[in-house]
Amino acid sequence: MTRTARELLETTTGKLAPDPQANRLLPLIGRGAARRDTLATLALEQRYVIAADRRAFLHLAERSAVEPECSAFFTMLAEGEALAHDRLGPLLAACGADEARAAAYEPLAGAQAYPAYVAWLALNGAPADVVLALSANFSAWGGYCATIAEALRRQYGFDDAACGFFDLFAEPAPDLEQKAVAAVQAGLDAELISEEAVHRYGRLLQRYEEMFWHTLWELDRGES
């Protein structure tokens, strides 16, 4: 029986789900044990991630001009990154990171491997395959953000503005999901999707995201 795009998205997300124990920083934040300076580093790293991902998504939107469903998906992602950037300021302020620190900040290699690979995908990945791999990865990221947003309020006393960055990604995104389904369905109909490539992309995205969190966890542990 031929699978629908939604079925493929669901099965791919399940296969690429991360190890629940892989993110060691998340439980520290959840119980208020992570340092505020680590939270500031998380926000500062995200400034670089967001800028890089936005450019990558815009490039993917251009590359997939002949695949309009994919182009619409990547365009919406780029728009979301611009909105996320606007919400970083209150988070940085709540963490005590001023403009001088932000300007002088040197990003960590382990935290920037993820956007570097997204940039690679923007140059080399088949657009429909990238839609599917990214959609599977975003599921875990959204869960992380929901946990962090709750912990920042409960454990660190952050207000809604300071939590806005994580709230944005924690919220359901039905419009983006619909665009992903449309892009994957168009890819299936045109026989443009390689599940082997999708799983390879997805596994690497997962490992690079784990590297992001592990790098921050090591930093927090070293300063404790």
Secondary structure as a PSIPRED ss2 file (coil, helix, strand):
# PSIPRED VFORMAT (PSIPRED V4.0)

   1 M C   1.000  0.000  0.000
   2 T C   1.000  0.000  0.000
   3 R C   1.000  0.000  0.000
   4 T C   1.000  0.000  0.000
   5 A H   0.000  1.000  0.000
   6 R H   0.000  1.000  0.000
   7 E H   0.000  1.000  0.000
   8 L H   0.000  1.000  0.000
   9 L H   0.000  1.000  0.000
  10 E H   0.000  1.000  0.000
  11 T H   0.000  1.000  0.000
  12 T H   0.000  1.000  0.000
  13 T H   0.000  1.000  0.000
  14 G H   0.000  1.000  0.000
  15 K H   0.000  1.000  0.000
  16 L C   1.000  0.000  0.000
  17 A C   1.000  0.000  0.000
  18 P C   1.000  0.000  0.000
  19 D C   1.000  0.000  0.000
  20 P C   1.000  0.000  0.000
  21 Q C   1.000  0.000  0.000
  22 A C   1.000  0.000  0.000
  23 N C   1.000  0.000  0.000
  24 R C   1.000  0.000  0.000
  25 L H   0.000  1.000  0.000
  26 L H   0.000  1.000  0.000
  27 P H   0.000  1.000  0.000
  28 L H   0.000  1.000  0.000
  29 I H   0.000  1.000  0.000
  30 G H   0.000  1.000  0.000
  31 R C   1.000  0.000  0.000
  32 G C   1.000  0.000  0.000
  33 A C   1.000  0.000  0.000
  34 A C   1.000  0.000  0.000
  35 R C   1.000  0.000  0.000
  36 R H   0.000  1.000  0.000
  37 D H   0.000  1.000  0.000
  38 T H   0.000  1.000  0.000
  39 L H   0.000  1.000  0.000
  40 A H   0.000  1.000  0.000
  41 T H   0.000  1.000  0.000
  42 L H   0.000  1.000  0.000
  43 A H   0.000  1.000  0.000
  44 L H   0.000  1.000  0.000
  45 E H   0.000  1.000  0.000
  46 Q H   0.000  1.000  0.000
  47 R H   0.000  1.000  0.000
  48 Y H   0.000  1.000  0.000
  49 V H   0.000  1.000  0.000
  50 I H   0.000  1.000  0.000
  51 A H   0.000  1.000  0.000
  52 A H   0.000  1.000  0.000
  53 D H   0.000  1.000  0.000
  54 R H   0.000  1.000  0.000
  55 R H   0.000  1.000  0.000
  56 A H   0.000  1.000  0.000
  57 F H   0.000  1.000  0.000
  58 L H   0.000  1.000  0.000
  59 H H   0.000  1.000  0.000
  60 L H   0.000  1.000  0.000
  61 A H   0.000  1.000  0.000
  62 E H   0.000  1.000  0.000
  63 R H   0.000  1.000  0.000
  64 S C   1.000  0.000  0.000
  65 A C   1.000  0.000  0.000
  66 V C   1.000  0.000  0.000
  67 E C   1.000  0.000  0.000
  68 P H   0.000  1.000  0.000
  69 E H   0.000  1.000  0.000
  70 C H   0.000  1.000  0.000
  71 S H   0.000  1.000  0.000
  72 A H   0.000  1.000  0.000
  73 F H   0.000  1.000  0.000
  74 F H   0.000  1.000  0.000
  75 T H   0.000  1.000  0.000
  76 M H   0.000  1.000  0.000
  77 L H   0.000  1.000  0.000
  78 A H   0.000  1.000  0.000
  79 E H   0.000  1.000  0.000
  80 G H   0.000  1.000  0.000
  81 E H   0.000  1.000  0.000
  82 A H   0.000  1.000  0.000
  83 L H   0.000  1.000  0.000
  84 A H   0.000  1.000  0.000
  85 H H   0.000  1.000  0.000
  86 D H   0.000  1.000  0.000
  87 R C   1.000  0.000  0.000
  88 L H   0.000  1.000  0.000
  89 G H   0.000  1.000  0.000
  90 P H   0.000  1.000  0.000
  91 L H   0.000  1.000  0.000
  92 L H   0.000  1.000  0.000
  93 A H   0.000  1.000  0.000
  94 A H   0.000  1.000  0.000
  95 C H   0.000  1.000  0.000
  96 G C   1.000  0.000  0.000
  97 A C   1.000  0.000  0.000
  98 D C   1.000  0.000  0.000
  99 E H   0.000  1.000  0.000
 100 A H   0.000  1.000  0.000
 101 R H   0.000  1.000  0.000
 102 A H   0.000  1.000  0.000
 103 A H   0.000  1.000  0.000
 104 A H   0.000  1.000  0.000
 105 Y C   1.000  0.000  0.000
 106 E C   1.000  0.000  0.000
 107 P C   1.000  0.000  0.000
 108 L C   1.000  0.000  0.000
 109 A H   0.000  1.000  0.000
 110 G H   0.000  1.000  0.000
 111 A H   0.000  1.000  0.000
 112 Q H   0.000  1.000  0.000
 113 A H   0.000  1.000  0.000
 114 Y H   0.000  1.000  0.000
 115 P H   0.000  1.000  0.000
 116 A H   0.000  1.000  0.000
 117 Y H   0.000  1.000  0.000
 118 V H   0.000  1.000  0.000
 119 A H   0.000  1.000  0.000
 120 W H   0.000  1.000  0.000
 121 L H   0.000  1.000  0.000
 122 A H   0.000  1.000  0.000
 123 L H   0.000  1.000  0.000
 124 N H   0.000  1.000  0.000
 125 G C   1.000  0.000  0.000
 126 A C   1.000  0.000  0.000
 127 P H   0.000  1.000  0.000
 128 A H   0.000  1.000  0.000
 129 D H   0.000  1.000  0.000
 130 V H   0.000  1.000  0.000
 131 V H   0.000  1.000  0.000
 132 L H   0.000  1.000  0.000
 133 A H   0.000  1.000  0.000
 134 L H   0.000  1.000  0.000
 135 S H   0.000  1.000  0.000
 136 A H   0.000  1.000  0.000
 137 N H   0.000  1.000  0.000
 138 F H   0.000  1.000  0.000
 139 S H   0.000  1.000  0.000
 140 A H   0.000  1.000  0.000
 141 W H   0.000  1.000  0.000
 142 G H   0.000  1.000  0.000
 143 G H   0.000  1.000  0.000
 144 Y H   0.000  1.000  0.000
 145 C H   0.000  1.000  0.000
 146 A H   0.000  1.000  0.000
 147 T H   0.000  1.000  0.000
 148 I H   0.000  1.000  0.000
 149 A H   0.000  1.000  0.000
 150 E H   0.000  1.000  0.000
 151 A H   0.000  1.000  0.000
 152 L H   0.000  1.000  0.000
 153 R H   0.000  1.000  0.000
 154 R H   0.000  1.000  0.000
 155 Q H   0.000  1.000  0.000
 156 Y H   0.000  1.000  0.000
 157 G C   1.000  0.000  0.000
 158 F C   1.000  0.000  0.000
 159 D C   1.000  0.000  0.000
 160 D H   0.000  1.000  0.000
 161 A H   0.000  1.000  0.000
 162 A H   0.000  1.000  0.000
 163 C H   0.000  1.000  0.000
 164 G H   0.000  1.000  0.000
 165 F H   0.000  1.000  0.000
 166 F H   0.000  1.000  0.000
 167 D H   0.000  1.000  0.000
 168 L H   0.000  1.000  0.000
 169 F H   0.000  1.000  0.000
 170 A H   0.000  1.000  0.000
 171 E C   1.000  0.000  0.000
 172 P C   1.000  0.000  0.000
 173 A C   1.000  0.000  0.000
 174 P H   0.000  1.000  0.000
 175 D H   0.000  1.000  0.000
 176 L H   0.000  1.000  0.000
 177 E H   0.000  1.000  0.000
 178 Q H   0.000  1.000  0.000
 179 K H   0.000  1.000  0.000
 180 A H   0.000  1.000  0.000
 181 V H   0.000  1.000  0.000
 182 A H   0.000  1.000  0.000
 183 A H   0.000  1.000  0.000
 184 V H   0.000  1.000  0.000
 185 Q H   0.000  1.000  0.000
 186 A H   0.000  1.000  0.000
 187 G H   0.000  1.000  0.000
 188 L H   0.000  1.000  0.000
 189 D H   0.000  1.000  0.000
 190 A C   1.000  0.000  0.000
 191 E C   1.000  0.000  0.000
 192 L C   1.000  0.000  0.000
 193 I C   1.000  0.000  0.000
 194 S C   1.000  0.000  0.000
 195 E H   0.000  1.000  0.000
 196 E H   0.000  1.000  0.000
 197 A H   0.000  1.000  0.000
 198 V H   0.000  1.000  0.000
 199 H H   0.000  1.000  0.000
 200 R H   0.000  1.000  0.000
 201 Y H   0.000  1.000  0.000
 202 G H   0.000  1.000  0.000
 203 R H   0.000  1.000  0.000
 204 L H   0.000  1.000  0.000
 205 L H   0.000  1.000  0.000
 206 Q H   0.000  1.000  0.000
 207 R H   0.000  1.000  0.000
 208 Y H   0.000  1.000  0.000
 209 E H   0.000  1.000  0.000
 210 E H   0.000  1.000  0.000
 211 M H   0.000  1.000  0.000
 212 F H   0.000  1.000  0.000
 213 W H   0.000  1.000  0.000
 214 H H   0.000  1.000  0.000
 215 T H   0.000  1.000  0.000
 216 L H   0.000  1.000  0.000
 217 W H   0.000  1.000  0.000
 218 E H   0.000  1.000  0.000
 219 L H   0.000  1.000  0.000
 220 D H   0.000  1.000  0.000
 221 R H   0.000  1.000  0.000
 222 G H   0.000  1.000  0.000
 223 E H   0.000  1.000  0.000
 224 S C   1.000  0.000  0.000
